[in-house]
Amino acid sequence: MNERDNQTRRDLIKGFGATAGALSLGLDPLFSAPAPETPNTFPQLNERARGWLRFLFEKATTRDDWTS
């Protein structure tokens, strides 16, 4: 029997993965081009929100005693 006849599906998928990996290493310019920069679309915190976060952090990390 031929070695090729004994291939499993896993071997086939691993072969495709190796081929795709080789393409991403620069053999194909489509896959090796750097991604375009995207603008920061996340909302920014204003001064008031940062103040509240600072206050809550200090309140949460202040050592206190609740035994009484």
Secondary structure, DSSP 8 states (H G I E B T S, - for coil): --GGGG--HHHHHHHHHHHHHHIIIIISHHHHS--------S----HHHHHHHHHHHHHHHS------
